[in-house]
Amino acid sequence: MRVRPVSTDVLVEELADLLTCRESDKHLRVAFDGAPAAGPEALADALIGPLRARGRPAMRIDTADFLRPASLRLEFGRDDPDSYYQGWFDEAGLAREVLDPAGPGGSGRVLRRLWDATVDRAAREPYTTLAPGTILLVSGPLLLGGGLAFDVTVHLEMSAAALARRTPADQAWTLPAFGRYADEVAPASFADVVVRVDDPRRPAMILERS
């Protein structure tokens, strides 16, 4: 494996350059895929300013706002890893309300939030019309391999040991789901950008696998 250590600041700037080199008159749908311990939402948030500084509108979408109703998510209990892996997130809703409208021929009208898990009901968020060239930054776990339409994919990879060490004890029940994801989907084998984040202070770009 060949890796290139980078600082977080350099990583953000390089990703901003990568994303803004695409056609500026089209929307760009970008996945930031990683377990919560890998911090995909933090990386996506960090890109908002640099993208806007380069003249591109940017919008954040978090899959925590696209959960399925509790009656479906928790059908087999609150700590079932198979449910987390297969039925926790409303991928159809994310595609219908965000990715498809932002894609070629789409309406450009998206929902930033679909479901409010706190009260377990629809978020009642108004639709937003995307400005031309908007870069959508969609963050969350288990995003790849399910057929969602992304233009660029960024996967934050962690070793099993690092993931177990950095996952809070009350979320340890999700670890088998991430093990399954690594084995069955192998997102690091096809993502456009793979970043190793075993130590969040010292990310490393994976350039080539042996």
Salt bridges, closest charged atoms under 4 A:
GLU13 OE1 - ARG54 NH2 2.62
GLU14 OE1 - ARG4 NH2 2.88
ASP17 OD1 - ARG54 NE 2.93
GLU23 OE2 - LYS26 NZ 3.57
ASP33 OD2 - HIS155 ND1 2.69
ASP45 OD1 - ARG60 NE 2.56
ASP65 OD1 - ARG113 NE 3.48
ASP82 OD1 - ARG180 NH1 3.08
GLU97 OE2 - ARG96 NE 3.11
ASP116 OD2 - ARG113 NH2 3.85
GLU125 OE1 - ARG113 NH1 3.66
ASP151 OD1 - ARG29 NH2 3.01
GLU157 OE1 - ARG196 NH1 3.30
GLU157 OE2 - ARG209 NH2 2.61
GLU184 OE2 - ARG180 NE 3.03
ASP198 OD2 - ARG196 NE 3.35
ASP199 OD1 - ARG201 NE 3.12
ASP199 OD2 - ARG202 NH1 2.92
GLU208 OE1 - ARG2 NE 3.05
